Amino acid sequence: NDRESHDAMKFAVFSALLTVALATPFFAPDVRTIDLRSEFVGRCDPGNRTDCGTYGTKQPECEAKGCCWSPADADDIPWCFYSSPPSPACSTTPPCSGHGDCTNGTCACSAGFATCGDVSVKDCSVNIGGDVENCGGCGQACPSGEGVASRGCDSGKCAVTCDQGYSLCWGECVSGGNCTAHGPFSEADMDTMVGYFVGNLDVQGEGGVMASPSTTAPDYYDHWQRDGAISMREFLKTRSLNETRSTVEHYTAWVAAAQFSDDPNGIDIRGEPKWYLDKQAHVYDKGWMRPQNDGCALRTITLIVYAQELMASQGDAGRQWVQQNVWTGDASKPGVQRDLEYITSQWNADSGDPWEEVRGQVFFVKHAMRRALRMGSLLASTFGDAASAAAYNATAELVEADIMSKHWNEAKGLLMEVPQTRELDSATHLAILYGDMDDGFLSPASPQLQSSVAQLIDAFQGYSDFSINAKDTAAGVPGLLVGRYLNDGYNGGNSSQPGGGNPWILCSASLAEIFYRAAALHAVSGEFTLTPLNARFLMHALDLSRGSQGLNGVGEATVVNRLLMSAAKVASSSNSASLHLSDQDEISAITRALTLSGDAILIRIKSHVAHTGLHLTEQINKDDGAPQGAQDLTWSYGTVIGAMAARDAAVRALL
């Protein structure tokens, strides 16, 4: 009708403006492509791969062995592989199947062609740019079967349409109209990663948590307070209470020993960042960033989370264990009161940041302390200690006021991680995840956090040093990879790589969790107030989710178009005008876009780790997407586990 035509014309204008504003192309649906540049054809045949490397092999090491290197997005395809075997005198007719040059009895395939099968019959015969059974590489078939109406292969990328009643979700036809039903990691995937993750916990049965099994370049075989506490809290999400009890209670014993160990470095032991793993309470005694005051807050949160679950499940028996091990009633004894005493006295002191690089007033530290104090107050009340409960709450109020006065910059619309030192930082959204109390103070639904996240996305979408993002987008891989901060100088122990940093799995996966948790919060509240602060956050969500093409028909597409226009208008407004959204169709479209944005980010991560058997390293190489840095980083697994748990909650809220 005329109204729909008018809306369509307006959307065409706004779409053009949005594309310029976001400076990032929309994503094509299929993720299973490989590089078809000329250096990867001929003897280095991407369609004929025999593994020449091991887990963690990098491009320079691969090529130094005389092998071929070509990143691939499909599962179980080696990136480092032996060159193709010589053709038997180029015996096909015509030689090289007419798609290559024969030199000394060996075919060098033309760009876009590969040998898929018997070299004497199939030499350079397959057009991997257009063959649906070998799209982008040998054996990489485009989706077929139930729900697929048509499929094609165009320039090495699958082009798929789905039957009525199915949606195209990141290149696959999924029953129903909701792409959120199709998660980025399967149950089997999660079981695999959880298995690696659990292998890093409870070292030698003494409760310690290794940051990584890597012992050289870099050496992460130590127990960090921060990593250990975060990992144990995420561990509670992976198993039933009975299955986690032994491991968590060993960790509780580790904390008790650490609280009273002698400090060789001349500081309060509660501000120490890490311990050796050779025995309990053996403090790291070499030069390091000290103090780091987030560790005792994070382990307080973890122990109270466990205490609450145990008391709810085990009644009096659980309460008795908590009184003996968590809330002992005396700060001179092991338990959370000892750490809360430290937090109460040190909350406004300078601290090292979570990357152990700068010292100052750190948002990550304060937000963790704030949650520890609030949870400590609730636990104190449970055990009838009104004085401690009041004291913890009073200190928490001071922390909240300090955060808003020192870390929230209204003019910049930014939660500053370390004011005037390092302001835009992924540690900020990590802080929100670990410090959120579900009480409305700086949650994933807060405009302040959403504004800060939008600026982080803007920064990394425009960060040319991470060329892997542009390559992924061009290849149709959805999502975005982010690092710790722009111009990071740490590259995971790779001395040959220039500065500029790399994408980090834990920073990217935690960004996905922000989208999931925001989706759940807005679904439950049934509203979204669009302001100049969070308008770009919504624009990014609507953009990142487009590759799913999983809209519920023309009706929802129209709603999404209207939201895009509204967000663009509010974002460009010169005043503080806001738009309150509560229409059910609008909220449904927003929450689905937020959920699918998280999916897009995790899919991009998966595209770079699937070929390793889902081992998660610290970093992803900014140029070629290879795993880099510490192997099997416990915190990386923890963030993917946390993101997928948040996804489950978001999907339930959407139903």
C-alpha positions in Angstrom: 0.0 0.0 0.0 1.0 3.7 -0.2 2.1 3.7 3.5 4.4 0.7 3.0 5.9 2.3 -0.1 6.5 5.5 1.7 8.2 3.7 4.6 10.3 1.7 2.2 11.5 4.9 0.5 12.3 6.5 3.8 14.2 3.4 4.9 16.3 3.4 1.8 17.5 6.9 2.7 18.2 6.0 6.3 19.9 2.7 5.3 22.4 4.7 3.2 23.0 7.0 6.1 23.3 4.1 8.5 25.9 2.4 6.3 28.0 5.5 6.3 27.6 6.1 10.0 28.5 2.6 11.1 31.3 2.3 8.5 30.9 -1.5 8.3 29.3 -3.6 5.6 26.3 -5.8 6.3 27.3 -9.5 6.7 26.6 -12.2 4.2 25.2 -15.4 5.7 27.7 -18.1 5.1 30.8 -18.5 7.2 32.5 -21.5 5.6 34.9 -19.9 3.1 38.6 -20.0 2.6 41.2 -17.7 1.1 41.4 -18.0 -2.7 44.3 -15.6 -3.2 46.8 -16.6 -5.9 49.5 -17.6 -3.4 47.3 -20.4 -2.1 46.7 -22.2 -5.4 48.9 -24.5 -7.5 51.1 -26.8 -5.4 49.5 -25.2 -2.3 46.0 -26.6 -3.1 43.5 -25.5 -0.4 41.2 -28.3 -1.6 43.8 -31.0 -0.9 45.1 -30.6 2.7 47.3 -33.1 4.7 48.1 -31.6 8.1 51.6 -30.3 8.4 51.3 -28.6 11.7 50.2 -29.1 15.3 47.9 -27.2 17.5 49.2 -23.7 17.9 51.4 -23.7 14.7 51.7 -20.2 13.4 52.1 -19.1 9.7 55.9 -18.3 10.0 56.6 -21.8 11.5 54.4 -23.5 8.9 56.1 -21.8 5.9 59.6 -22.3 7.4 58.9 -26.1 7.1 58.1 -25.6 3.4 54.4 -26.2 4.0 51.3 -24.3 2.8 49.3 -21.9 4.9 45.6 -21.0 4.3 43.1 -20.2 7.1 39.8 -22.0 6.8 36.5 -21.5 8.6 35.2 -25.0 8.4 35.6 -27.5 11.3 38.6 -29.9 11.3 40.4 -28.4 8.3 44.2 -27.8 8.9 45.5 -24.4 8.2 49.1 -25.6 7.7 49.2 -28.4 5.2 51.7 -30.2 2.9 51.8 -29.1 -0.8 49.8 -31.2 -3.2 51.4 -34.4 -4.5 52.9 -34.2 -8.0 50.4 -35.0 -10.7 51.3 -38.2 -12.6 52.7 -36.4 -15.6 49.6 -34.1 -15.7 47.8 -37.1 -17.1 44.3 -35.7 -17.4 43.0 -34.7 -20.8 43.4 -31.9 -21.4 46.4 -31.5 -18.9 45.4 -30.1 -15.6 41.8 -30.5 -16.8 42.3 -27.3 -18.7 42.5 -25.2 -15.5 46.2 -25.0 -14.8 49.7 -25.2 -16.0 51.8 -28.3 -16.1 55.5 -27.9 -15.0 57.8 -30.9 -14.5 54.8 -33.2 -14.3 53.0 -31.1 -11.7 49.8 -29.1 -12.2 49.6 -25.6 -10.8 45.8 -25.0 -10.7 44.4 -21.7 -11.8 42.9 -19.5 -9.2 39.5 -20.8 -8.1 40.2 -24.4 -9.1 41.3 -27.3 -7.0 42.0 -31.0 -7.1 39.2 -32.7 -5.2 39.7 -36.4 -5.3 42.0 -38.7 -7.3 44.8 -36.5 -8.8 45.0 -38.6 -11.9 41.3 -37.9 -12.7 40.4 -34.7 -10.8 43.5 -32.7 -11.3 42.5 -29.0 -11.1 39.0 -30.1 -12.3 36.8 -28.6 -9.6 35.6 -24.9 -9.7 35.6 -24.2 -5.9 34.2 -20.8 -6.7 31.0 -22.2 -8.0 30.6 -25.9 -7.1 27.9 -26.4 -4.3 29.6 -29.6 -3.2 33.0 -27.9 -2.9 32.2 -24.3 -2.3 35.3 -22.5 -1.3 37.2 -25.7 -0.9 37.0 -29.5 -1.4 34.3 -31.1 0.6 32.8 -27.8 1.8 29.2 -28.5 0.6 26.5 -25.9 0.8 23.6 -26.7 3.1 21.1 -29.2 1.7 18.2 -31.3 2.8 15.3 -30.3 5.0 14.2 -26.7 4.8 16.5 -25.8 1.9 14.6 -24.4 -1.1 17.7 -23.6 -3.3 21.4 -23.5 -3.0 24.2 -22.1 -5.0 27.9 -21.2 -4.8 29.0 -17.8 -5.8 32.7 -16.8 -5.6 33.3 -19.5 -3.0 30.4 -18.5 -0.8 27.1 -20.4 -0.4 23.9 -18.7 -1.4 21.0 -20.4 0.2 17.2 -19.8 0.3 14.9 -21.6 2.6 11.4 -23.2 2.4 8.4 -21.5 3.9 8.4 -22.0 7.6 12.3 -22.0 7.8 14.6 -19.1 8.5 18.1 -18.5 7.1 20.2 -18.3 10.2 23.9 -17.5 9.5 23.8 -19.7 6.3 21.7 -22.6 7.6 18.0 -23.2 7.2 16.4 -23.5 10.6 12.8 -24.6 11.3 10.6 -21.7 12.5 11.0 -18.0 12.2 13.4 -17.5 15.2 17.1 -17.7 14.6 17.7 -17.5 18.4 16.7 -21.1 18.5 19.9 -22.0 16.7 22.8 -21.3 19.0 26.4 -20.5 17.9 27.8 -23.5 19.9 26.1 -26.8 20.1 25.7 -28.9 23.3 28.5 -31.1 22.1 30.7 -28.0 21.5 30.1 -26.8 25.0 30.8 -30.2 26.5 34.2 -30.2 24.7 35.1 -26.7 25.9 33.9 -27.3 29.5 36.1 -30.4 29.5 39.2 -28.3 28.7 38.1 -25.7 31.2 37.6 -28.1 34.1 41.0 -29.6 33.4 42.5 -26.3 34.5 40.7 -26.2 37.9 41.6 -27.8 41.3 45.3 -28.3 40.4 46.6 -31.4 42.3 43.4 -31.5 44.3 44.4 -28.4 46.3 42.0 -25.9 44.9 44.3 -23.8 42.8 43.3 -22.7 39.3 45.9 -22.4 36.5 45.5 -19.4 34.3 46.8 -21.6 31.4 49.0 -24.7 31.1 51.4 -22.6 29.0 54.8 -22.3 30.7 56.8 -20.4 28.0 56.0 -17.4 25.8 53.9 -16.7 27.8 54.3 -18.4 31.2 50.8 -18.4 32.7 51.1 -21.5 34.9 50.2 -19.7 38.1 47.1 -19.0 40.1 45.8 -15.5 39.7 43.3 -14.3 42.4 41.2 -12.7 39.6 41.2 -15.5 37.1 40.7 -18.1 39.8 37.7 -16.4 41.3 36.0 -15.7 38.0 36.6 -19.2 36.8 35.2 -20.9 39.9 32.0 -18.8 39.6 31.6 -19.8 35.9 32.3 -23.4 36.9 29.1 -23.3 39.1 27.1 -22.7 35.9 28.4 -25.9 34.3 27.3 -28.6 36.8 24.8 -29.4 39.5 25.7 -28.4 43.0 26.6 -31.9 44.0 28.9 -32.2 41.0 30.7 -28.9 41.8 31.0 -29.2 45.6 34.3 -31.0 45.9 36.1 -28.6 43.5 34.6 -25.5 45.0 35.3 -26.5 48.5 38.9 -27.3 47.6 39.1 -23.8 46.2 37.6 -22.4 49.5 40.4 -24.1 51.4 42.9 -22.6 48.9 41.5 -19.1 49.6 41.7 -19.7 53.4 45.3 -20.6 53.2 46.1 -17.6 50.9 44.4 -15.2 53.3 46.9 -16.0 56.0 50.1 -16.8 54.1 53.2 -14.7 54.7 53.9 -12.0 52.2 57.5 -11.7 50.9 56.7 -8.5 49.0 55.9 -6.1 51.8 52.2 -5.6 51.2 49.0 -6.9 52.6 48.6 -10.4 51.4 45.0 -9.7 50.3 46.3 -7.3 47.6 48.6 -9.9 46.0 47.8 -10.8 42.4 49.0 -14.4 42.1 50.5 -17.5 43.6 52.7 -20.4 42.4 50.9 -23.7 41.9 53.6 -26.0 43.5 51.8 -25.8 46.8 49.1 -23.9 48.6 49.8 -20.3 49.7 53.1 -20.0 47.9 53.0 -16.3 46.9 54.6 -15.2 43.7 57.8 -13.4 45.0 59.1 -11.6 41.8 58.5 -8.2 40.5 54.8 -7.6 39.5 52.1 -5.0 39.5 51.0 -4.6 43.1 48.6 -4.3 44.8 45.7 -5.6 42.7 42.6 -5.1 44.8 40.0 -6.8 42.6 41.0 -10.4 43.5 39.7 -10.4 47.1 36.4 -8.8 46.0 35.9 -11.3 43.2 36.7 -14.3 45.4 34.3 -12.9 48.0 31.5 -12.8 45.4 32.3 -16.4 44.3 32.2 -17.8 47.8 29.0 -16.0 48.7 27.3 -17.2 45.5 28.3 -20.8 46.4 27.2 -20.2 50.1 23.8 -19.0 48.9 23.3 -22.0 46.6 24.5 -24.4 49.3 22.2 -23.1 52.0 19.2 -23.1 49.6 19.9 -26.7 48.7 21.2 -28.3 51.9 19.3 -26.4 54.6 20.8 -26.6 58.1 23.8 -28.7 56.9 24.6 -26.1 54.3 24.3 -23.3 56.7 26.6 -25.0 59.2 29.3 -25.5 56.4 29.0 -21.8 55.5 29.4 -20.7 59.1 32.6 -22.8 59.4 34.1 -21.8 56.1 32.6 -18.7 54.5 30.9 -16.5 57.2 32.9 -17.4 60.3 31.8 -14.3 62.3 35.4 -13.1 62.8 37.6 -11.2 60.3 40.7 -12.7 62.1 39.6 -16.1 60.8 39.4 -17.4 57.2 36.3 -16.4 55.3 34.7 -13.5 53.4 34.7 -11.2 56.4 38.5 -11.0 56.2 38.4 -9.9 52.6 35.5 -7.5 53.2 37.5 -5.9 56.0 40.2 -5.2 53.4 37.7 -3.9 50.9 36.2 -1.5 53.4 39.6 0.0 54.1 41.0 0.0 50.6 38.1 0.7 48.2 39.3 4.1 47.2 43.0 3.3 47.1 45.0 3.1 43.8 45.2 -0.4 42.4 46.6 -2.2 39.4 44.2 -2.7 36.5 43.0 -6.2 35.4 45.6 -6.2 32.6 48.4 -5.5 35.2 49.7 -2.6 33.2 48.5 0.7 34.8 47.9 1.9 38.3 45.2 4.3 39.5 41.5 4.5 40.2 40.2 1.5 38.4 36.5 1.0 37.5 36.9 -2.8 37.2 38.2 -3.0 40.8 35.5 -0.7 42.3 32.6 -2.3 40.6 33.7 -5.8 41.9 34.1 -4.3 45.4 30.7 -2.7 45.3 29.1 -6.1 44.5 31.1 -7.9 47.2 30.0 -5.3 49.8 26.3 -5.6 48.8 26.5 -9.4 48.8 28.4 -9.3 52.1 25.7 -7.2 53.6 23.0 -9.7 52.6 25.0 -12.6 54.0 25.6 -10.7 57.3 21.9 -10.2 57.6 21.3 -13.9 57.0 23.4 -14.6 60.1 22.0 -11.8 62.2 25.0 -9.5 62.1 23.1 -6.2 61.6 26.1 -4.0 62.3 28.3 -5.6 59.6 25.4 -5.5 57.2 24.9 -1.8 57.7 28.7 -1.1 57.5 29.0 -2.9 54.2 26.0 -1.2 52.7 27.3 2.2 53.8 30.6 1.6 52.2 28.9 0.3 49.0 27.0 3.6 48.8 30.3 5.5 49.0 31.7 3.3 46.2 28.7 3.9 44.0 29.0 7.7 44.4 32.7 7.6 43.7 32.1 5.5 40.5 29.6 8.0 39.2 31.7 11.1 40.1 35.1 9.8 38.9 34.4 7.2 36.2 31.2 8.4 34.4 32.0 11.2 32.0 28.8 12.7 30.9 30.4 14.8 28.2 32.0 11.8 26.5 29.2 9.4 27.3 31.8 7.0 28.6 32.4 4.9 31.7 36.2 5.5 32.0 38.2 2.4 33.1 41.1 4.4 34.4 40.4 8.1 34.1 43.0 10.1 32.1 45.1 7.0 31.7 43.2 4.4 29.8 39.6 5.3 29.4 38.1 3.2 26.6 38.8 -0.4 27.6 37.1 -3.8 27.4 37.7 -4.2 31.1 34.7 -1.8 31.5 32.2 -4.2 30.1 33.9 -7.1 31.9 33.4 -5.1 35.1 29.7 -4.8 34.5 29.4 -8.6 34.0 31.2 -9.5 37.2 29.9 -6.6 39.3 26.2 -6.5 38.3 23.9 -7.1 41.3 20.6 -7.1 39.2 19.7 -4.0 41.2 19.7 -1.5 38.4 23.1 0.1 39.1 25.1 0.1 35.9 23.6 -3.1 34.4 23.9 -4.2 30.8 20.7 -2.3 30.2 22.0 1.0 31.6 22.4 3.8 29.0 25.9 4.6 30.4 27.2 1.1 29.8 25.4 0.8 26.4 27.0 4.1 25.3 30.4 2.9 26.4 30.0 -0.4 24.5 28.9 1.4 21.4 32.1 3.5 21.5 34.2 0.4 21.9 32.5 -1.2 18.9 33.0 2.0 16.9 36.7 2.0 17.8 37.4 -1.6 16.9 35.3 -1.6 13.7 37.5 1.3 12.6 40.7 -0.1 13.8 42.6 -1.0 10.6 45.4 -2.8 12.5 42.9 -5.7 13.1 42.8 -6.6 9.4 41.2 -10.0 10.3 37.9 -8.2 11.0 37.8 -6.9 7.4 38.8 -10.3 6.0 36.1 -12.0 8.1 33.4 -9.5 7.0 34.4 -9.9 3.4 34.2 -13.7 3.7 30.7 -13.4 5.1 31.7 -14.3 8.7 29.3 -12.3 11.0 30.3 -10.5 14.2 33.3 -8.5 15.5 36.5 -9.3 17.3 37.7 -6.8 19.9 40.9 -6.5 21.9 41.7 -5.1 25.3 42.1 -1.5 24.0 43.4 0.2 21.0 47.1 0.2 20.3 47.7 -2.6 22.8 51.4 -3.4 23.1 51.1 -7.0 24.3 50.9 -9.7 21.6 50.9 -12.9 23.6 54.6 -13.7 23.5 55.0 -13.4 19.7 58.2 -11.4 19.5 58.1 -11.2 15.7 54.7 -9.4 15.6 54.6 -5.6 15.5 52.7 -3.7 18.2 49.0 -2.9 18.1 47.7 -5.9 20.0 45.4 -8.7 18.8 41.7 -9.6 19.4 41.2 -11.4 22.7 38.7 -14.2 23.0 37.7 -13.2 26.5 37.1 -9.6 25.5 35.0 -10.6 22.5 33.0 -13.4 24.2 32.2 -11.1 27.1 30.9 -8.5 24.7 28.6 -11.1 23.4 27.4 -11.7 26.9 26.6 -8.0 27.3 24.2 -8.3 24.3 22.6 -11.4 25.7 22.1 -10.0 29.2 20.8 -6.7 27.8 18.3 -8.8 25.7 17.0 -10.6 28.8 16.7 -7.4 30.9 14.8 -5.5 28.2 12.6 -8.6 27.5 11.6 -8.8 31.1 11.0 -5.0 31.5 9.1 -4.8 28.3 10.7 -1.4 27.5 13.6 0.3 25.9 14.1 4.1 26.3 16.1 5.3 23.3 18.4 8.2 24.1 21.4 9.9 22.5 23.5 7.8 24.8 22.3 4.3 23.7 21.0 5.0 20.2 24.2 3.8 18.6 24.2 0.7 20.8 20.8 -0.2 19.3 22.0 0.6 15.8 25.0 -1.7 16.2 22.7 -4.5 17.5 20.4 -4.1 14.5 23.4 -4.1 12.2 25.2 -7.1 13.7 22.1 -9.2 13.7 21.3 -8.7 10.0 23.3 -11.6 8.8 20.8 -14.0 10.4 18.1 -12.9 8.0 15.8 -14.5 10.6 13.0 -11.9 10.7 9.5 -13.1 11.4 8.2 -12.1 8.0 7.5 -8.7 6.5 5.9 -7.4 9.7 9.0 -7.6 11.8 11.2 -6.3 8.9 9.0 -3.2 8.9 9.4 -2.8 12.6 13.2 -3.2 12.4 13.3 -0.6 9.6 11.3 1.8 11.8 13.7 1.2 14.7 16.7 1.9 12.5 15.2 5.2 11.5 14.3 6.2 15.0 17.7 5.3 16.4 19.5 7.2 13.6 17.3 10.2 14.3 17.9 10.1 18.1 21.7 9.5 17.7 22.0 12.6 15.5 19.9 14.8 17.7 21.5 17.9 19.1 19.4 17.8 22.2 18.7 15.2 24.9 15.4 14.1 23.4 14.5 10.5 24.2 12.0 8.0 22.8 10.3 5.5 25.1 9.6 2.2 23.3 7.2 -0.3 24.8 5.2 -1.6 21.8 5.4 -5.4 22.0 6.5 -5.8 18.4 9.3 -3.2 18.9 10.6 -4.8 22.1 10.5 -8.2 20.5 12.5 -7.0 17.5 15.0 -5.2 19.8 15.5 -8.2 22.1 15.9 -10.6 19.2 18.5 -8.2 17.6 20.4 -8.1 20.8 20.4 -11.9 21.1 21.5 -12.4 17.5 24.3 -9.8 17.9 25.7 -12.0 20.7 25.4 -15.0 18.4 27.2 -13.1 15.6 30.2 -12.4 17.8 30.4 -16.0 19.1 30.2 -17.3 15.5 33.2 -15.2 14.5 35.1 -16.6 17.5 34.1 -20.1 16.5 35.2 -19.6 13.0 38.8 -19.2 14.3 38.9 -22.0 16.8 36.8 -24.8 15.3 39.8 -26.2 13.4 41.7 -26.6 16.7 39.1 -28.8 18.3 37.6 -25.7 20.1 40.7 -25.1 22.2 40.6 -21.5 23.3 43.8 -19.5 23.4 44.3 -16.0 24.8 44.3 -14.2 21.5 43.5 -14.4 17.8 46.1 -13.2 15.4 45.0 -9.8 14.0 46.2 -10.6 10.5 45.5 -14.2 9.7 43.1 -15.3 12.5 45.4 -18.0 13.9 45.2 -18.8 17.6 47.9 -16.9 19.5 49.2 -16.4 23.1 48.6 -18.6 26.1 47.0 -22.0 25.2 43.8 -23.2 26.8 43.3 -19.9 28.7 41.0 -20.6 31.6 39.5 -17.1 31.5 38.7 -17.5 27.7 36.7 -20.6 28.5 35.0 -18.9 31.4 33.7 -16.0 29.2 32.3 -18.4 26.5 30.6 -20.4 29.3 29.2 -17.2 30.8 28.0 -16.0 27.4 26.2 -19.2 26.5 24.6 -19.3 30.0 23.4 -15.7 29.5 22.2 -16.7 26.0 20.0 -19.4 27.5 18.5 -16.9 29.9 17.9 -14.4 27.0 16.2 -17.1 24.9 13.9 -18.1 27.8 13.0 -14.4 28.3 12.1 -14.1 24.7 9.6 -17.0 24.8 
